[in-house]
Amino acid sequence: MTATILTSTTELLTSTFQTTMDSLLIPLSVPSLLADAPFGAAAALGGIALLAVVTIIMVVRNLLYVCGPNEVLVFSGRPRKSVTGTIGYRVIRGGSALRIPLLETVDHMDLTNMNIEVKVEGAYSLGGIPLNIQGIANIKVPGEEPLLNNTLERFLGRSREEIMKAARETLEGNLRGVLSTMTPEDVNRDKNVFAQNLIKEAGEDMRQLGLVLDTLNIQNITDDVGYLDAIGRARSAQIRRDAQVAEAETKSEAAKQKWLNTQNAELAKIESEKEIARKENEQRIADAQSRRAALIAAEQAEVQALVAQAKAEVAMQEARIGQVQRRLQADVIQPAEAACRAAEEQAKGDAARIIEKGTATATALTRLAESYNASGGTGRDALLMQKLVPLLNTVSGTIGNLEVNRLTVIPGARGAAGGDAPLGAKLIDLSEQFRVATGVDLPKLMQDRLGSSGAEASKATAGKAKPPALPRRSPA
């Protein structure tokens, strides 16, 4: 942007210088310049240079703007980018800048404080009491963006009176709004809190307008109905009451201090008596401790005597223990050790006998196996017969004496299929088979029906004969 300004300024100076030179060279002619010789040409060039310097000074003076520390210069007409977007002006504060002719216009904005008298009459408070508020506010135009942008958009080209009027009206509206949230007692009791609430309420509205509220002081608060006077009288009565209460408390404190002094004197007396009693107790304790030392010495002597007696008793018991140990050694331990050694020798002999017997058995079995393997099938048969003979003796010995309850001899058939067998044999055979099959004894049943003769015949037929007992066979 600086290069653009310098280029525009150079072009403007060149065009101005060219216009000036043209106006100066119109009445002159070439022959006259040539006729004046070298002195005339040098004078003409000096006048042209002087005129150019004067022209440049005039142009720069008209285009250069210097900004003081208490104001800002607004160069409007050319767009630029800012934090809020693209705007059509640039702001200079506390410096200098060149105005681009035909493209920019320059406006001044004063940054000094503006004192505004804020006065509200008949504003209703929270309790519905109308109050009159009078105060002084100091506002100013901010010198930094983006708040300055709001100020320029709303107040550029307007007078300070108009700015002060807008700020006063805004503050009065905010004052009425804050007053409606506080009671007259709160407003009258703490004006600083009221002013802080008002600054907090009006701060956002002022920022929207592009103004900064520096200070706000509440000077006077009155009302037309005498409410604050009544509060004042109540406050005066409260002050008088507090004074009377303070006087009563002072008298009470004096009386209390008097009794405290008396109490301290009594306590000191009691402390002295307590100290005397403590000394007497210490004396008694010392006496008791001396008597205790004597008693302890006596008790210690008695205890030492008992300890000596106990030690002698212990020595005597240890001697008895040694005697009992020697008796046990002679009566129990040595015979037991001898018996133990004898049992060990007996066990060693039995073990040797078992070992020899096992060795002999193993040798015999080894030889038997060798003979068995060498004899083939004959040795196997012989070994089997040797083992079966004692087994047969054992089996035959389990038979014992046999008892035969009944023996029936049925003659055999003479011809084929038993067709020529006697009738008696057939009947006996049939009755036995029927009895075995059904369990019904036909001869006995016929005997019961036919009478005594049949019974005798049935007894003769069913008679039992006990054969003699077979002798037991002795094992081979």
Secondary structure, DSSP 8 states (H G I E B T S, - for coil): -HHHHHHHHHHHHHHHHHHHHHHHHSS--HHHHHHTHHHHHHHHHHHHHHHHHHHHHHHHHHHEEE--TTEEEEEEEEEEEETTEEEEEEEEESSEEE--TTT-EEEEEE-S-EEEEEEEEEEE-TTS-EEEEEEEEEEE--SSTTHHHHHHHHHTT--HHHHHHHHHHHHHHHHHHHHTTS-HHHHHH-HHHHHHHHHHHHHHHHHHHT-EEEEEEEEEEE-SSSHHHHHHHHHHHHHHHHHHHHHHHHHHHHHHHHHHHHHHHHHHHHHHHHHHHHHHHHHHHHHHHHHHHHHHHHHHHHHHHHHHHHHHHHHHHHHHHHHHHHHHIIIIIHHHHHHHHHHHHHHHHHHHHHHHHHHHHHHHHHHHHHHHHHHTHHHHHHHHHHHHHHHHHHHHHTT-----S--------SSGGGTT--HHHHHHHHHHHHHHHH---HHHHHHHHH-HHHHHHHHHHT--------------
